[in-house]
Amino acid sequence: MVTTAINVAHARTPSSVERWYVLILMLLIYAINIADRYVVSTVLEPIRLELRLDDAGVAFLTGFPLALFYVTCGIPLSWLADRSNRRNILSISLILWSGFTALCGLSKSYWQFVAGRIGVGVGEAGGTPPSTAIVSDCFPPDRRPMAMAVLALGAPIGAYLGYNMAGEVANIYSWRAAFLALGIPGLIIGIVVYLTIREPVRGRLDGIVGEQKPSLLETIKFLWVQKAAFHVVIGGGLCALWGWGLMYFTPTFLQRAYNLDVGQAGAITGNIHLLGGSFATVATAWFLGRPSMADPRRVVWLLAAGIAFATIPSIVAYWTHSLLVTKVMFWIFIPSIYFYIGPCFGLLNNLSPCRMRSMFIAISLLVANILNLMVAPLIIGALSDRFAGGHATDAASLRLALLVLAPTGFWAAYHLYLASKTIVADQKRAIGYTTVLAP
């Protein structure tokens, strides 16, 4: 695809109030997205026991249907978002997945629950790509990694809602009530988005804007040429495999290994998600807002170093038999699964022309969600069943399965480091924007 310089001076520049209102609302939507997706992790054991499933069976039920339809619908919905009104797609998608989240709580059978998770997957496919594209048209290129880091604050907030709040609701009422408590607020926010957000002019803050509407094949070819974008996509996907893959079975592991109930296990991780994850995300946003971080190479160096370091406590957390040591390691490991999200979104938006942004994010999410919702749960569940040796799965078998996955954080860090090799030239090719680079 050929990008050409066109005049976007006529496009209204957003005010500070408008851009931050949009960003905060997108943050809330992302929080709902994460909470609705991962609430099943909190109530995994009650669902498994009620439906009489093994670890592989409950992993398939709760993860695979959502992931399959998420990745299947993500590409066409993002293709549409790059060509039509992103606000409308976002609000409709939010209402859809929130409604199906509530329906999961009303399900009375295995297949009704499967249908609900499919609906959540279809709706969530139209959430994050248009959200990040809208935010990119509210903040200039050198501020996008910071803005995306703020948007990513929705992840720890959503995880807190999905783990801590949902665990408390499940303890007091039932696992079904947890889905209802998360689904209904999303319906309201979907209406707010439609009534209060205006569709921004695409690329109004970029140096160059593509006049053509690229095809899917053109977008994929351009992503392949953008080597830094390729490594950010793979690195981010492997971070999801590592961090969120481990988190999927962590509440179940805590319940089995330390004889905790669903509420107690959710409280341990929920507080770390909220406090540690929020601190890591806010600190990252502040740090990326410094003039010294305008060099995109420094951003990926920071991400690679942080993920590599955090991989060590992720291994120790599941290796130790001490709950105290596990908690300490979680305070290092769990915040690290958040700090890379926003910067990766920002980098990808700067490595793609304005009419490819939803697709770049969709491809990134496709890779990440295949790895963390389909591959990781099924591998961990299958390994846990295998390590049990024909007996009922227990803490020991699940511990070994988690330890197999934990070292993949090093793999993710390596790809993020490789992105630094070409990221300056790739960013200039995509948006015609460069900064004063660090020596």
C-alpha positions as CSV (number, residue, x, y, z in Angstrom):
1,M,0.0,0.0,0.0
2,V,1.2,3.5,-0.9
3,T,0.8,6.2,1.7
4,T,0.8,9.8,0.6
5,A,0.8,13.1,2.4
6,I,-2.6,14.8,2.5
7,N,-3.9,17.8,4.2
8,V,-5.6,17.0,7.5
9,A,-5.3,20.5,8.9
10,H,-9.0,21.0,8.5
11,A,-9.7,18.2,10.9
12,R,-10.6,19.5,14.3
13,T,-7.9,18.9,16.9
14,P,-9.5,17.4,20.1
15,S,-9.5,19.4,23.3
16,S,-7.7,18.1,26.3
17,V,-11.0,17.4,28.0
18,E,-12.4,15.5,25.0
19,R,-9.3,13.3,24.5
20,W,-9.1,12.3,28.2
21,Y,-12.8,11.7,28.3
22,V,-12.5,9.3,25.4
23,L,-9.4,7.6,26.9
24,I,-11.1,7.1,30.3
25,L,-14.2,5.6,28.7
26,M,-12.1,3.3,26.6
27,L,-10.3,2.3,29.8
28,L,-13.6,1.3,31.4
29,I,-14.6,-0.7,28.3
30,Y,-11.3,-2.5,28.4
31,A,-11.9,-3.3,32.1
32,I,-15.2,-4.8,31.3
33,N,-13.7,-6.8,28.5
34,I,-11.0,-8.3,30.8
35,A,-13.5,-9.0,33.6
36,D,-16.1,-10.7,31.4
37,R,-13.4,-12.8,29.8
38,Y,-11.6,-14.0,32.9
39,V,-14.4,-14.3,35.4
40,V,-14.5,-18.0,34.4
41,S,-11.0,-18.4,35.9
42,T,-12.3,-17.5,39.3
43,V,-15.2,-19.9,39.2
44,L,-13.4,-22.6,37.2
45,E,-13.5,-25.1,40.1
46,P,-17.2,-24.8,41.0
47,I,-18.1,-25.1,37.3
48,R,-15.9,-28.1,36.9
49,L,-17.4,-29.8,39.9
50,E,-21.0,-29.1,39.0
51,L,-20.6,-30.3,35.4
52,R,-18.3,-33.2,36.5
53,L,-15.4,-32.4,34.2
54,D,-11.7,-33.0,34.3
55,D,-9.1,-30.2,34.0
56,A,-8.8,-30.5,30.2
57,G,-12.6,-30.6,29.9
58,V,-13.3,-27.5,31.9
59,A,-10.5,-25.7,30.2
60,F,-12.1,-26.5,26.8
61,L,-15.5,-25.4,27.9
62,T,-14.5,-22.1,29.4
63,G,-11.8,-21.0,27.0
64,F,-12.0,-22.6,23.6
65,P,-15.5,-21.5,22.5
66,L,-14.8,-17.8,23.4
67,A,-11.3,-17.9,21.8
68,L,-12.5,-19.6,18.6
69,F,-15.2,-17.1,17.8
70,Y,-13.1,-14.1,19.1
71,V,-10.3,-14.8,16.7
72,T,-12.7,-15.8,13.9
73,C,-14.7,-12.6,14.1
74,G,-11.9,-10.3,15.1
75,I,-10.4,-9.9,11.6
76,P,-13.6,-9.2,9.7
77,L,-14.9,-6.8,12.4
78,S,-11.6,-4.9,12.5
79,W,-11.5,-4.8,8.7
80,L,-14.9,-3.2,8.9
81,A,-13.7,-0.8,11.6
82,D,-11.0,0.5,9.4
83,R,-13.6,1.4,6.8
84,S,-16.7,2.5,8.8
85,N,-17.8,4.2,12.0
86,R,-15.7,2.7,14.8
87,R,-17.9,4.2,17.6
88,N,-20.9,2.3,16.4
89,I,-19.1,-1.0,16.1
90,L,-17.7,-0.5,19.6
91,S,-21.0,0.3,21.3
92,I,-22.8,-2.6,19.6
93,S,-20.0,-5.0,20.4
94,L,-20.0,-4.0,24.1
95,I,-23.8,-4.4,24.4
96,L,-23.5,-7.8,22.7
97,W,-20.8,-9.4,24.8
98,S,-22.2,-7.9,28.1
99,G,-25.6,-9.4,27.3
100,F,-24.1,-12.8,26.6
101,T,-22.0,-12.6,29.8
102,A,-25.2,-12.2,31.8
103,L,-26.7,-15.2,29.8
104,C,-23.8,-17.4,30.9
105,G,-25.1,-16.8,34.5
106,L,-28.6,-17.9,33.4
107,S,-27.4,-21.1,31.7
108,K,-28.7,-24.4,33.0
109,S,-26.7,-26.8,30.9
110,Y,-23.3,-27.4,29.3
111,W,-24.4,-26.4,25.9
112,Q,-26.2,-23.2,27.1
113,F,-23.0,-22.2,28.7
114,V,-21.1,-22.9,25.5
115,A,-23.5,-20.7,23.6
116,G,-23.1,-17.9,26.1
117,R,-19.3,-18.0,25.8
118,I,-19.5,-18.0,22.0
119,G,-21.6,-14.8,22.2
120,V,-19.0,-13.2,24.5
121,G,-16.3,-14.1,22.0
122,V,-18.1,-12.6,19.0
123,G,-18.9,-9.4,20.9
124,E,-15.4,-8.9,22.4
125,A,-13.9,-9.3,18.9
126,G,-15.2,-5.8,18.1
127,G,-14.0,-4.2,21.3
128,T,-10.3,-3.5,21.6
129,P,-9.3,-2.8,17.9
130,P,-11.7,0.1,17.4
131,S,-11.0,1.4,20.9
132,T,-7.3,1.7,20.3
133,A,-7.8,3.2,16.9
134,I,-10.1,5.9,18.3
135,V,-7.6,6.8,21.0
136,S,-4.8,7.0,18.4
137,D,-6.8,9.8,16.7
138,C,-7.0,11.7,20.0
139,F,-3.2,11.7,20.9
140,P,-0.2,12.5,18.8
141,P,2.3,9.7,17.9
142,D,4.9,10.5,20.6
143,R,2.1,10.4,23.3
144,R,0.4,7.2,22.0
145,P,2.5,4.7,24.0
146,M,1.6,6.7,27.2
147,A,-2.1,7.0,26.2
148,M,-2.2,3.2,25.5
149,A,-0.6,2.5,28.9
150,V,-3.4,4.5,30.5
151,L,-6.0,2.6,28.5
152,A,-4.3,-0.6,29.6
153,L,-5.1,0.3,33.2
154,G,-8.4,-1.3,32.4
155,A,-6.7,-4.7,32.5
156,P,-5.8,-4.7,36.3
157,I,-9.1,-3.1,37.1
158,G,-10.9,-5.7,35.0
159,A,-8.9,-8.5,36.6
160,Y,-9.8,-7.3,40.0
161,L,-13.5,-7.3,39.1
162,G,-13.2,-10.7,37.5
163,Y,-11.2,-12.3,40.3
164,N,-11.9,-10.5,43.6
165,M,-15.4,-9.1,43.1
166,A,-16.6,-12.1,41.2
167,G,-15.2,-14.4,43.8
168,E,-17.0,-12.6,46.6
169,V,-20.3,-12.7,44.7
170,A,-19.8,-16.4,43.9
171,N,-19.1,-17.1,47.6
172,I,-22.2,-15.3,48.8
173,Y,-24.6,-16.4,46.0
174,S,-23.4,-18.7,43.3
175,W,-21.0,-18.8,40.4
176,R,-23.9,-17.8,38.1
177,A,-24.4,-14.6,40.0
178,A,-20.9,-13.5,39.2
179,F,-21.7,-13.4,35.5
180,L,-24.8,-11.4,36.1
181,A,-22.9,-8.8,38.2
182,L,-20.4,-8.2,35.4
183,G,-22.7,-8.4,32.4
184,I,-25.4,-5.8,33.3
185,P,-23.1,-2.7,33.8
186,G,-21.6,-3.3,30.4
187,L,-25.0,-2.9,28.8
188,I,-25.3,0.6,30.3
189,I,-21.8,1.7,29.3
190,G,-22.5,0.5,25.7
191,I,-25.4,3.0,25.5
192,V,-23.2,5.8,27.0
193,V,-20.6,5.2,24.3
194,Y,-23.1,5.6,21.5
195,L,-24.6,8.7,23.0
196,T,-21.5,10.6,24.0
197,I,-18.5,9.7,21.7
198,R,-18.1,11.2,18.3
199,E,-16.2,9.4,15.5
200,P,-12.9,11.1,15.1
201,V,-11.3,11.9,11.7
202,R,-8.8,9.2,10.9
203,G,-5.1,10.1,11.0
204,R,-5.7,13.7,11.9
205,L,-2.6,13.7,14.1
206,D,-0.2,11.8,11.8
207,G,2.4,13.1,9.4
208,I,1.1,11.1,6.4
209,V,-2.3,9.5,5.8
210,G,-3.2,6.8,3.4
211,E,-5.9,7.7,0.9
212,Q,-6.6,4.1,-0.1
213,K,-8.5,1.6,1.9
214,P,-6.2,-1.4,2.1
215,S,-7.3,-5.0,1.7
216,L,-6.7,-7.7,4.2
217,L,-3.9,-9.1,2.1
218,E,-2.3,-5.6,1.7
219,T,-2.4,-5.2,5.5
220,I,-0.8,-8.6,6.2
221,K,1.9,-7.9,3.6
222,F,2.7,-4.5,5.2
223,L,2.8,-6.0,8.7
224,W,5.3,-8.6,7.4
225,V,7.5,-5.8,5.9
226,Q,7.3,-4.0,9.3
227,K,9.7,-6.4,11.1
228,A,9.4,-4.5,14.3
229,A,5.6,-4.8,14.2
230,F,6.0,-8.6,13.6
231,H,8.2,-9.0,16.6
232,V,5.9,-6.8,18.8
233,V,2.9,-9.0,17.8
234,I,4.8,-12.3,18.5
235,G,6.4,-10.9,21.7
236,G,3.0,-9.6,23.0
237,G,1.3,-12.9,22.1
238,L,4.0,-14.9,24.0
239,C,3.6,-12.6,27.0
240,A,-0.1,-13.5,26.9
241,L,0.7,-17.2,26.7
242,W,3.1,-16.9,29.6
243,G,1.4,-14.4,32.0
244,W,-2.3,-14.8,31.3
245,G,-1.9,-18.5,30.5
246,L,-0.5,-19.1,34.0
247,M,-3.2,-16.9,35.5
248,Y,-6.0,-19.0,33.9
249,F,-5.4,-21.9,36.3
250,T,-3.9,-19.9,39.2
251,P,-7.1,-19.7,41.4
252,T,-7.6,-23.4,40.9
253,F,-4.0,-24.1,41.9
254,L,-4.3,-22.0,45.0
255,Q,-7.5,-23.8,46.0
256,R,-5.9,-27.2,45.6
257,A,-2.4,-26.5,46.9
258,Y,-3.3,-24.5,50.0
259,N,-6.9,-25.6,50.7
260,L,-8.5,-22.3,50.0
261,D,-12.1,-21.6,49.0
262,V,-13.0,-19.7,45.8
263,G,-13.3,-16.4,47.7
264,Q,-10.0,-16.7,49.5
265,A,-8.1,-17.6,46.3
266,G,-9.7,-14.8,44.4
267,A,-8.8,-12.3,47.2
268,I,-5.1,-13.2,47.0
269,T,-4.8,-12.6,43.3
270,G,-7.5,-9.9,43.0
271,N,-5.7,-7.4,45.3
272,I,-2.4,-8.0,43.5
273,H,-4.1,-7.5,40.1
274,L,-5.7,-4.2,41.3
275,L,-3.0,-2.7,43.3
276,G,0.2,-4.2,41.7
277,G,-1.2,-4.2,38.2
278,S,-2.5,-0.6,38.5
279,F,0.8,0.7,40.0
280,A,2.8,-1.0,37.2
281,T,0.5,0.4,34.5
282,V,0.4,3.9,35.9
283,A,4.2,3.9,36.5
284,T,4.7,2.7,32.9
285,A,2.4,5.5,31.6
286,W,4.3,8.1,33.5
287,F,7.7,6.8,32.5
288,L,6.7,6.6,28.8
289,G,5.6,10.2,29.0
290,R,9.1,11.3,29.7
291,P,11.0,13.0,26.8
292,S,13.7,10.4,27.0
293,M,11.3,7.7,26.1
294,A,10.3,9.3,22.7
295,D,12.9,6.9,21.2
296,P,10.8,3.8,20.4
297,R,13.9,1.6,20.9
298,R,13.9,2.5,24.5
299,V,10.3,1.4,24.9
300,V,11.0,-2.2,23.6
301,W,14.2,-2.4,25.5
302,L,12.2,-1.6,28.7
303,L,9.6,-4.2,27.8
304,A,12.1,-7.0,27.1
305,A,14.1,-6.4,30.3
306,G,10.9,-6.2,32.4
307,I,9.4,-9.5,31.1
308,A,12.7,-11.4,31.3
309,F,13.2,-10.3,34.9
310,A,9.6,-11.2,35.9
311,T,9.8,-14.7,34.4
312,I,12.1,-15.7,37.3
313,P,9.5,-15.1,40.1
314,S,6.8,-16.7,37.9
315,I,8.7,-19.9,38.0
316,V,9.4,-19.7,41.8
317,A,5.7,-18.9,42.5
318,Y,4.6,-22.3,41.3
319,W,7.7,-24.3,42.4
320,T,7.5,-23.3,46.1
321,H,5.2,-25.1,48.6
322,S,5.0,-22.0,50.8
323,L,2.0,-19.8,50.4
324,L,3.9,-16.8,51.8
325,V,6.6,-17.2,49.2
326,T,4.0,-17.6,46.5
327,K,2.3,-14.4,47.5
328,V,5.6,-12.5,47.5
329,M,6.5,-13.8,44.0
330,F,3.0,-12.9,42.8
331,W,3.6,-9.3,43.8
332,I,6.5,-9.2,41.3
333,F,5.1,-11.5,38.6
334,I,1.4,-10.5,38.3
335,P,2.0,-6.7,37.8
336,S,4.4,-7.6,34.9
337,I,1.6,-9.1,32.9
338,Y,0.1,-5.6,32.6
339,F,2.9,-3.2,32.0
340,Y,3.6,-4.4,28.4
341,I,0.0,-4.2,27.1
342,G,-0.4,-0.5,26.6
343,P,3.1,0.1,25.2
344,C,2.6,-2.7,22.7
345,F,-0.8,-1.2,21.6
346,G,1.0,2.2,21.2
347,L,3.9,0.8,19.3
348,L,1.6,-1.1,16.9
349,N,-0.5,2.0,16.2
350,N,2.7,3.9,15.4
351,L,3.9,1.1,13.1
352,S,0.7,1.0,11.1
353,P,-0.9,3.6,8.8
354,C,-4.2,5.0,10.1
355,R,-6.4,2.7,7.9
356,M,-4.6,-0.4,9.1
357,R,-4.6,0.2,12.8
358,S,-7.7,-1.8,13.8
359,M,-6.3,-4.7,11.7
360,F,-2.9,-4.5,13.3
361,I,-4.4,-4.6,16.8
362,A,-6.8,-7.4,15.7
363,I,-4.0,-9.5,14.4
364,S,-2.1,-8.9,17.6
365,L,-5.1,-9.9,19.6
366,L,-5.7,-12.9,17.4
367,V,-2.2,-14.2,18.2
368,A,-2.4,-13.4,21.9
369,N,-5.9,-14.9,22.4
370,I,-5.1,-18.1,20.5
371,L,-2.1,-18.5,22.7
372,N,-3.6,-17.6,26.1
373,L,-7.2,-18.7,25.7
374,M,-6.8,-21.8,23.4
375,V,-3.3,-23.1,23.6
376,A,-2.3,-22.4,27.3
377,P,-5.5,-23.7,29.0
378,L,-5.6,-26.8,26.9
379,I,-1.9,-27.6,27.3
380,I,-2.0,-27.0,31.0
381,G,-5.2,-29.0,31.5
382,A,-3.9,-31.9,29.3
383,L,-0.5,-31.9,31.1
384,S,-2.2,-31.8,34.5
385,D,-4.3,-34.8,33.5
386,R,-1.2,-36.6,32.2
387,F,0.9,-35.9,35.2
388,A,-1.9,-37.2,37.4
389,G,-1.2,-40.7,35.9
390,G,-4.7,-41.8,35.5
391,H,-5.8,-40.6,39.0
392,A,-7.8,-37.5,39.8
393,T,-5.9,-34.3,39.1
394,D,-4.5,-32.6,42.2
395,A,-2.2,-29.8,43.3
396,A,0.9,-31.8,42.3
397,S,-0.1,-32.5,38.7
398,L,-1.3,-28.9,38.2
399,R,1.9,-27.5,39.7
400,L,4.0,-29.5,37.2
401,A,1.9,-28.3,34.3
402,L,2.3,-24.7,35.3
403,L,6.0,-25.0,35.7
404,V,6.2,-26.3,32.1
405,L,4.7,-23.0,30.9
406,A,6.4,-20.5,33.1
407,P,9.8,-20.2,31.3
408,T,8.1,-19.0,28.1
409,G,8.5,-15.5,29.4
410,F,12.1,-15.5,28.3
411,W,10.9,-16.4,24.7
412,A,8.6,-13.3,24.7
413,A,11.4,-11.0,25.9
414,Y,13.6,-12.1,23.1
415,H,11.1,-11.1,20.4
416,L,10.6,-7.7,22.1
417,Y,14.3,-7.1,22.0
418,L,14.5,-8.0,18.3
419,A,11.9,-5.3,17.6
420,S,14.4,-2.7,18.5
421,K,16.6,-3.5,15.5
422,T,14.2,-1.9,12.9
423,I,11.6,0.0,14.9
424,V,12.9,3.5,14.0
425,A,12.8,3.0,10.2
426,D,9.5,1.0,10.4
427,Q,7.8,3.8,12.4
428,K,8.9,6.4,9.9
429,R,7.6,4.3,7.0
430,A,4.2,3.9,8.6
431,I,3.3,7.4,9.8
432,G,6.1,9.7,8.6
433,Y,7.0,10.6,12.2
434,T,10.4,10.6,13.8
435,T,11.8,11.9,17.1
436,V,15.1,13.0,18.4
437,L,16.6,9.5,19.0
438,A,18.8,8.5,21.9
439,P,22.4,8.0,21.1
